[in-house]
Amino acid sequence: MMNATISKRDCIKKVSFFSDLTDQQADEIAAGLLDCRFNEGQTIFSHGEEGDALYIITEGTVELFIHDYAGEKIILKVVAPGDYFGELAVLGGVSRTATAVALESCMCYELTRNQMLDFLHRKPNTAIKILASFSKTISKTNTMLSNRVSRHLDRSLVDGTTLGNAVKYIVEFCGTVMFVFLNILLFAVWVIWNAGITQSVTAFDPYPFNLLVTIVSIEAVFLIIFLIFYIVRESALNRAHTDIEYEVSLKSELEIANLHEKMELYHQENMKYFEVLLQSKEK
């Protein structure tokens, strides 16, 4: 829970594009803040609906999420006391780009777009500071996008169990020239020993070498079992890699689209603020 003694001014200055305002300027904006309460599980706003306000949380947590093209839920952010959300509605007056749901009972301050525009019309010079903060916000968004990482593979698939690692080493060894050479050497010694070529040794598996045939058959059975186990494990790894590549591509597409939308909104708002500044200078 946020400290009850925190002022509305401090709440306003926690919003990135208001952080460079003076205390007096922050107080003027804070004077228009409205108190809002949301119950646990209540939807504050939904993706696609019209928005005209941002919210600063003083108590509770809010989850922001969207659904991807496959219908799966993607959590963008969990907003805690002192944080804010819904700023695009104030900056651009556009449809909501995500859904916000209260994870627990929440207290928020609400700042509407009309209140912000009224302040900027009265204090057009303040727009310069806000524009500078917009640039910082864009820079942070770019950094977050470039440093974003996807989830890791299941560690049991990557590291494997003791049995899984043993099977992996066996299968990999069976594919080497050394394994083939050892088998040829073993068969040659076995046949020479038991074929009666030398009279000084006693054959323990005379022709037709039934014991050797049995051993070779058992070896083949175990190698097939190990190979199947190895193929199944590798298939699971490949599926996991494919899933992660899909998630990375999807998240990148969503982030890039969202970033383009923000850039366009910031550009439109910047032009409006510059027009206000030019009009104020002409007067």
N, C-alpha and C positions, 0 to 999 in steps of 0.2 A: 504494500500500500504506500502511496506517495505521502510524504509528510504533509499533515493537515495545514501547517503554517505557510506552505509555499503559496506565493502570490500568483495572480493571473498574469502579471507581467513576466514572471519567471517561466510560466507555461508558454507564453507567446515566444519568448526568446529561445525556447527549446526547439521551435520550428526552424529548420535550417535556413529558409529564406527570410526569416525575421531576426536571425541571430546578430546581425550587424546594426540593428536599430538602436537608437538611444533609449534610455529608460522612459523618457517622456513620450517618444513615438510608440514604444511598446505599450505604455499605459493607455494611449488613445485607442489602439486596436483592442487591447484587453477589455476596455470598457464595454465593448459590444458582445463579449462572449456570453453564451447561453449555457445554463446547466442542463445536462441530459443524463438520464439513468436508463440502463438497458439490463434486462433480466438474463439469467443464464440460458444460453441456447437461442436467444433472440437474434434474428437477422437484422442488422443495422442498415445495410443496403445490399442489393443484389447486382450481379454483373449485368451490364446492359441498361440499367435503369438510369434515368436522368439524375444528376447530382449537382448540388450547389453549395456544399459545405464540407469543411474538414473538421476532424475531431481530434482533441488532445486528451489522452487518457489520464485520469488522476487516481483511478482505483480499478482493479480487475485486469483482465487480459482479453484481447480480441484476436481472432484468427482471420487472416486474409488468404483467400484461395481462389483458384480457377479450375475449370475442368478442361482437359486436353481434348484433342480430336477423337480419342478413343473413349472418352467419357470418364477417364480416371481423374481423381482429385489431386491437384498439385498445390501444396501449401506454399504460399509465397513468403509469408512472414507471420509471426506471432507478436503482436504489439503489446508492450507492457506499460505500466504507469510511467509517465514522462515522455512517451513516444506519441506520435501523431499518425494519422492515416486519412486518405480521401483528399489529398492535396490537389490532385489533378482537376477535381470539380471546381475548386476555387481558382485555380490558375487558368483553366480553359473553359469551364462551364460545359463539359462534355459528359457523355454517358460513363457510368462506372466501369472500370476495367477489371474489377475483381469483386468477389462477394466477401462481406465482413460479417462475422458471427461472434457474439459474445461467448467466450468459453466459461465465464462466470459473471456474477453480477458486477456491472461496470458503472463507474461515474465518469463522465466526459464533459469537456467544454466544447461547444460548437461555435465555429466561426463561418458565417455564410459568405458567399461570393459578393453579394451586394454590400455587405459591411466592409469588405476589403476594398472594393472598387470606390466606395464612398470615401474611405480614408485616403486612397491614392489621388482622388480628384482634389481633395483638400490639401494634400501634401505631395504634390507631383515630384518634388525633388527626392523624396524617399524612394521613388521607383528605381533610382540609380543603384542604391544599396541592395534592393531586392533583386535587381537584374544580376548584380555581382554574385549574390547568393545562389541564383538559378544556375550560374556557370559552375559553381562548386558542386551543386547537386548533380549536374550532368556528369562532371568529372568522376564523382563517387560512383555513379551508376555504371560508367564505362569500366572503372576499376573492378567493381563487383562482378561485372559480366566477364571480363577477361580472366579473373581469378577463380571463377566458379568451377567447382569440381563435381563429378557425379558420384554416386554411391559406389562402394567397393564391392568386389565379388564376395560371395560367401567364403569365409576363411576355410571352411572344411573342404571346399573345392580347390582353392588355391594351394593351401598347405597340405591338405590330404591327411588321412589317418595313417597309422603305422602300416596296416595291411595294404591300403591304397598305394602308399609310397613303395612298399616292397614289390607289389605287382607291377608298378610302373618301371622299376629298375630291372625286373626280370624280363618284361616284354622288350624293353629297350636293349638289354643285353642279348636277347635272342635274335635281334636283327643285326648283330655285328658279325664281322668276319671271324672274330675269335671264337664265337659260339659254333659256327660251322666247322672251323678247324678242329676244335675239341671233339665234336661229334664224329668227324671223320677219323680222327686219331683213335678214339675209343672203339669205334666199330672195327678198325683195322687190327688193333691189338686183340680184341675179343675174337675175331675170326681166326687170326693166326694162332692164338692160344688154343682154340678148340677145334681147329681143322685137322689136327694130327700132323702138321707140317714138321714139328720138332718132336722127337721121341723123348726128350728129357723132361717134358712137362705133361701133367695129367689133365685131360680135358674135363671141365666141369659143366660144359654146355655143348655137347657134341652136335654135329649137323643133324637136323635143320635149325639149330640154334633157337630152340623154343623160348628159352629164358630171355635171350636178347630181343626176340620179337615182342615178348610180353612187356619188357622194359620200355622199348621204343613206343609201343601202343600207349602205355601209361603216360610216358612223357608227352606224346601228342595230345592226349586228352587234357592234361593239366595246362599245356600251352594254349589250347583252344579256350579253356575256361579263363585263363589269365588275359588272353587277348580280348575276349568278350567283355570282361570286367573293365579293361583299359579303354575299350571303345566307348562303353557306356559313360565312363567318367569323363572322357574327352568330349563326348557329345554334350554332356551337361555343362562343361566349361564353355563350349562354343555357343550354346544357347544363351548362357549368362552374358557372354561377350556381345552377342547380337542384341539382347535386350538392353544392355547398357548403351550400345551404340545408338539404338533407336531412341532411348530416353535423352541422350545427349543431343541428338539431332532435333528432337521435338522441343526440348527446353531451350536450345539455342534459337530455334525459329521463333518461339514465343517471346523470348527475351529481346531478340532483335526487333520483332514487330512492335513490342511494347516500347522499346527504346526509340524507334522511329516515331511512334505516336507522341511520346513525350517531347522529343525534339521539335516536332511540328507545332505542338501546343505552346512550348516555350517561345518558339519563333513568333507565333501569332501574338502572344501576349507581349513580347518585347516590342513588337511594332506598335501595338496599341499604347504602351507606356511611353514610347518615344514620341508618338503623336501628341499625347497629353503634355509632355514636356515642351514640345515645340509650340503648342498652342499657348501654354503658360508664358513662355518667353516672348511670343509675339504680343501678348497683352501687356 
